[in-house]
Every structure is written in structure tokens, then in C-alpha cells.
């Protein structure tokens, strides 16, 4: 990394969120600021668009670095070593669990799990009118639709989980 700012300048998130800075994560990782990186709430704002990689003269795969840092952050949070302040990781967790179980996303369950984990029963009750309207317009369903070969998707999740250990 030349610290050229190409990754940050090309990043659509850093345009609207000044605290998000891909270059800072590279620098902090290189100098061993482990806890600062893994506990940074802005780490979860990356939208995985790969613009940073396209602009990098050193071909640093910033998006992959961010993904690895997120995985490490989640693992350390589960062990109680890091506190993740951004609730987006809970959404990603619910999303991945839905794909693992059904082979596809069950939107209403992902939304409900995320709201439950972040805002509890009160949040679910506040969401109820919008959820009801979405249901009656056919935008979400109450029941999950699974794909026919979801066992293959579950095998992928098992392989990934084995690779983490």
C-alpha cells in the first residue's frame, strides 16, 4: 500500500460517511492496531463494490481485507474480546442463517430477527404496521420457500465453517 488514497477517494461509502476510510484499516492492520480495527463500528459500512480494488495501483484487495476483518471481528465478539457497536453484523448473521437453512433469503424472517436482536419486542411492535402492509401487497411472505437442493448450500456453509478453524 502506497497510502495513495485511491481506495478512499473511489469509495462511495466514504463520500457519504466521512468516518469510513479503507486506507485507515490497511494502515491500522499493518501496524498491529488489532482491537481498534476489529471494534470499529464503521468497518461494517463497506458495501463490497470493489471500487477500492479497481483504483489501487498495488492491487491490494481491500474488499477481501474488509471481509476478513469483519469475520475476525465477529469471532472475537463471540469470544467476548471485542465489542461490535454497529448492529449491521447481526443483520448479516440473520441473512446468512436464512440462506443456510432455506438455500435462499426469507426476507420477513431476516427482518424480524434483526429487529428482535437490535430493538427487542418494542421494535417488532413498531414494525408491525409496515410489515402488515408489505405482506398484503405481496412484498414479503410469512412462510419460507426453500430451494430443492438446499443440502448443497448447507455443505458450502460447512466447508466455510471448517476453514475458519
N, C-alpha and C positions, 0 to 999 in steps of 0.2 A: 504494500500500500504506500503510495507516494504522498498521501494526505492531500490530494489534489482537489477535493470537494466534489468531484464528478458524481459520486453516488448520492450525495446530499442534494446537490443542485437539480439532479434529474428526478428526484423522488417526489411523487405527487403528494405524499403524506406530509413531508417536511414543508411543503408550500402552505398547507393549512394548519399544521401543528408544529410551531417553531421548536418545541422541546424534542421532537423526533429527529434524530441525527444518526444515520447509518455509520458515518465515519467515526463518530464517538464510540460506537460499540466495537468497531475494529480496534481503535486505539486502546480502549479500556481492556479488551480481551488480550491484546499484545502485552500490556504492562501488568497483567495479573490482577485487575480490579474485579475479581470474580463476584463478590457479593453485590457490588454496585451494579454490575451488568445484569445479573440474574434477578435482582429485586426491582429493576427499573420498570415502572408501570408503562412507559412509552414503548417498550420492546414489543408489546402486543399490537401496536398500531400498524405494523408492516402489512401491506395488502398483497404481498408476493407477486408484484407486477414485473419484476426483473429489470426495471429501468436502470437501477444502480449497476447491475452487471453489464448492461449494454454500453454504459458510459465509462466503465472502468478501464483505464489503459493497462492495468496489471492483471486483468481478468480475475479479479477477486470475486468469488461467488458470494456476494453479500447476502442475497436472499437465503442461500443454504446456511450461511453462518447464523442468520437470524432464526431460522428453523431449529438449528441445533441448540442455540442459546435458549429458545423457548422450551424445548424438550428438557434440557438440563434444569431450567427454572422450575418446571412442573415437578420433576423428580425430586428436586431439593425441597420444594414446598411440601410435598407429601411426607418427606422425612422431617419436616419442621425446621429446616435450616435456613429457609428463605421465605419471606412473606411477599406474596404477589398482590399488589394493590389494585391491579386492573382486573375487573371481572370477566374480561373477554376470554380468558383461558377456560373459564367454566363453560362458556358457550361452545368453544371448540371441542371441549371434552364431551358435552352432550351431543354435539353434531357427530363426532367420531363414533360414539356409542350407538347412535341411531343407525349409522351406516354398517357398523359391525353386526348389529342384531338383525337388520332387515335387508341389508345389501343396498339400501338407498336411504335417503333422508326422509324421516317422518316429521315434517315441519312443525306441526302443532305440539308434538311431544318435546321436540328440541326447545321450542319457545317456552313451554310450560316448565321444563326442568331448569332452564336458565333463570326464568323469573323466580321460581321457587328458591333456588340457591342464592340468588342475589338480593331478593326483596321479600321472600317468605310469603306467607298466606295473604298478607295485605296486598302485596304486589300482584298476586294471582287474581284477587278480587277486583283490583283496579283494572286489570287487563281484560276481565270477563266481557264487558260490553264490546270491545274491539274484536275479541276472539269470536264472540257470537255473530257479529256482523260478517266477519271473514268466513265463518262456517256457512252461513246462509247464502253467501254469494258464491260459494263453491271454491273459495281460495284455500281453505285448509280442511282436512278431514279428521275425524275423531279416531279412526282406526288406521293402523299402519298397513301399508301394502308392501309385501316383501317380494323380492325377485326370486326367480325359480332356483338359481344356483348360489344362494347366499352362503353355502358352506365354503365356496371358493373365496369369497370375500373374507370370511372368518379365518381361513388359512393365511391370507395375507396379513391380517392383524396379528396372528400368532407368530409369523415369521418376523414381523417388525418388533414385537414384544421380546422375542428371543434375542434379537440383535441389540436391544437396549441393555441386556445383562452382560 
